Amino acid sequence: MSATVDDLELGPILFTATTPSGTVLNLQTPDERAWYENRRDRYLTDNKVTNVSDLQDLDRLMVLELMVYRWSMWLGQGFDYQFAHINEGELKDSLKSFSIEIRLLKANLGIDKATRDKDKGADLAAYIDNLLQRAKEFGYHRNEQYAMAVTKLHSLRSLVETFDRCDEEERRFLDLSEEKILEWIRVEVIKPWDEMAAAFRKEQAMWIRSLA
């Protein structure tokens, strides 16, 4: 966008952008608007800021950062947007003052590096605690499987040894046959084992969702 004679008579051309809280901000150059909108979108994407008070604080933070961006450009090129000479000492003092205010605002909003690292550490600690708890519960499951396997094995061994010791008449009296032993295995061993495994797999699926 270029300025015409009429534009210059009416005043400077401004470039508008929408702040995080939804208000309109006038900027001096297209580059400033592009920088501001990119920065705004990154802040809103990378951070969960929904409270109107926090959004207003974010507006203020971005104005401070915009000024730092603008003054850094002027210091780098040695003149302002109107090609006027700059006072480097004053700009450097302003940059220092604004940088301190920016750090304080970021800390207040919880978006500074220290807070992010702290949150990551807390999340990691909770994640590890959850893993340890799941490992303990998995150990309980294995103990239950072992107890069932040993108990059922001894029962099966007793049935087979009784079958081997008995003659046909004793087996009929005890209602003990090879078919009966197979049925006992299906009902008393395989079925409860599968039920236990299915219940544990269902619980594991919930673990995976909670850890994701």
C-alpha positions in Angstrom: 0.0 0.0 0.0 1.5 3.4 -1.0 0.6 6.8 0.2 -0.9 9.5 -2.1 -0.6 13.3 -1.7 -4.2 13.3 -0.3 -3.3 10.6 2.2 -0.3 12.5 3.4 -2.4 15.6 3.9 -4.9 13.6 6.0 -2.3 11.9 8.1 -0.1 8.7 8.2 -1.4 5.5 6.7 -2.0 2.9 9.5 -2.3 -0.9 9.3 -4.8 -2.5 11.6 -4.6 -5.8 13.4 -6.8 -7.5 15.9 -5.5 -8.1 19.4 -5.9 -11.3 21.3 -8.8 -9.8 23.3 -10.5 -8.7 20.0 -9.7 -5.0 20.0 -8.2 -3.1 17.0 -4.6 -2.0 17.1 -3.1 0.5 14.6 0.4 -0.3 13.4 2.8 1.7 11.4 4.0 -0.7 8.6 2.9 -3.8 6.8 5.9 -5.6 8.4 4.7 -4.7 11.9 1.3 -6.0 11.1 2.7 -9.3 9.7 4.9 -9.7 12.8 2.1 -8.9 15.2 -0.4 -11.2 13.7 2.1 -14.1 13.5 3.1 -13.5 17.1 -0.5 -13.3 18.2 -1.5 -16.5 16.5 1.5 -18.3 18.0 0.7 -17.1 21.5 -2.9 -18.2 21.2 -2.0 -21.6 19.7 0.8 -22.5 22.1 -0.9 -21.3 25.2 -4.4 -21.8 26.7 -5.4 -18.3 27.3 -9.2 -17.9 27.6 -9.9 -15.6 30.6 -10.7 -12.0 29.4 -8.3 -10.5 32.0 -5.5 -12.8 30.8 -6.3 -11.9 27.2 -6.0 -8.2 28.1 -2.7 -8.8 29.8 -1.6 -10.6 26.6 -2.7 -7.5 24.6 -0.4 -5.4 26.8 2.4 -7.9 26.5 2.2 -7.8 22.7 2.3 -4.0 22.6 5.5 -4.1 24.7 7.0 -6.7 22.4 5.9 -4.7 19.4 7.8 -1.7 20.7 10.9 -3.8 21.3 10.6 -5.1 17.8 10.2 -1.6 16.4 13.0 -0.1 18.4 15.3 -3.0 17.6 14.7 -2.4 13.9 15.5 1.3 14.3 18.7 0.5 16.2 19.8 -2.0 13.6 19.3 0.4 10.7 20.3 3.6 12.5 17.1 5.6 11.7 13.3 5.4 12.3 10.6 4.8 9.7 10.8 8.4 8.6 14.6 8.1 8.1 15.1 10.4 11.0 18.2 10.1 13.3 17.6 8.1 16.5 18.9 8.5 20.0 20.6 5.2 20.6 21.1 5.7 24.3 17.4 6.5 24.9 16.3 3.5 22.8 18.6 1.1 24.6 17.3 2.3 28.0 13.7 1.9 26.8 14.5 -1.6 25.5 16.0 -2.6 28.8 13.0 -1.2 30.7 10.5 -2.9 28.4 12.3 -6.2 28.5 12.0 -6.3 32.3 8.2 -5.5 32.0 7.9 -8.3 29.4 9.5 -10.8 31.6 7.2 -9.9 34.5 4.1 -10.1 32.4 5.1 -13.5 30.9 5.7 -14.8 34.4 2.3 -13.5 35.6 0.6 -15.2 32.6 2.6 -18.4 33.2 4.1 -18.5 29.7 7.7 -17.8 30.7 10.3 -20.6 30.2 10.7 -21.2 34.0 7.0 -21.9 34.4 6.8 -24.0 31.2 9.8 -26.1 32.5 8.2 -26.5 35.9 4.9 -27.6 34.4 6.8 -30.1 32.2 8.6 -31.5 35.3 5.3 -31.8 37.2 3.7 -33.6 34.2 6.7 -35.9 33.9 6.6 -36.7 37.6 2.9 -37.5 37.4 3.5 -39.6 34.3 6.2 -41.6 36.0 4.1 -42.1 39.2 1.3 -43.4 37.0 3.6 -45.8 35.2 4.9 -47.1 38.6 1.4 -47.6 39.8 0.5 -49.5 36.6 3.6 -51.6 36.9 2.6 -52.5 40.5 -0.9 -53.4 39.4 0.5 -55.5 36.6 2.6 -57.3 39.2 -0.6 -58.0 41.2 -2.2 -59.4 38.0 0.8 -61.7 37.4 0.6 -62.9 41.0 -3.1 -63.7 40.6 -2.4 -65.6 37.4 0.4 -67.6 39.1 -1.9 -68.4 42.1 -4.6 -69.6 39.8 -2.2 -71.6 37.6 -0.7 -73.4 40.6 -4.1 -74.1 42.3 -5.7 -75.4 39.1 -2.6 -77.5 38.3 -2.7 -79.2 41.6 -6.4 -79.9 41.2 -5.9 -81.3 37.8 -3.1 -83.5 39.0 -5.3 -84.8 41.8 -8.0 -85.7 39.3 -5.6 -87.4 36.9 -3.9 -89.4 39.7 -7.3 -90.4 41.1 -8.4 -91.5 37.6 -5.2 -93.6 37.3 -5.6 -95.3 40.7 -9.2 -96.3 40.1 -10.6 -99.2 38.2 -13.7 -98.8 35.9 -16.2 -99.4 38.6 -14.6 -96.9 40.9 -14.5 -94.3 38.1 -18.2 -94.8 37.4 -18.9 -94.5 41.1 -16.9 -91.2 41.3 -18.3 -90.0 38.0 -14.7 -89.6 36.8 -13.9 -90.2 33.2 -11.5 -88.7 30.6 -14.5 -86.7 29.2 -15.3 -85.4 32.7 -11.6 -84.3 33.2 -11.6 -82.5 29.9 -14.9 -80.8 30.8 -13.4 -79.8 34.1 -10.4 -78.3 32.3 -12.7 -76.3 30.0 -15.0 -75.0 32.7 -12.6 -74.7 35.7 -9.4 -73.7 34.0 -9.7 -72.2 30.6 -12.9 -70.2 31.2 -11.8 -68.4 34.4 -8.3 -67.9 32.9 -9.8 -66.2 29.8 -12.1 -64.1 31.9 -9.2 -62.9 34.1 -7.2 -62.1 31.0 -10.1 -60.2 29.3 -10.7 -58.1 32.4 -7.0 -57.2 32.6 -6.9 -56.2 28.9 -9.9 -54.0 29.4 -8.1 -52.3 32.3 -5.0 -51.9 30.2 -6.9 -50.1 27.5 -8.0 -47.6 30.1 -4.4 -47.2 31.3 -3.3 -46.4 27.7 -6.0 -43.7 27.3 -5.0 -42.2 30.7 -1.3 -42.1 29.8 -1.8 -40.8 26.3 
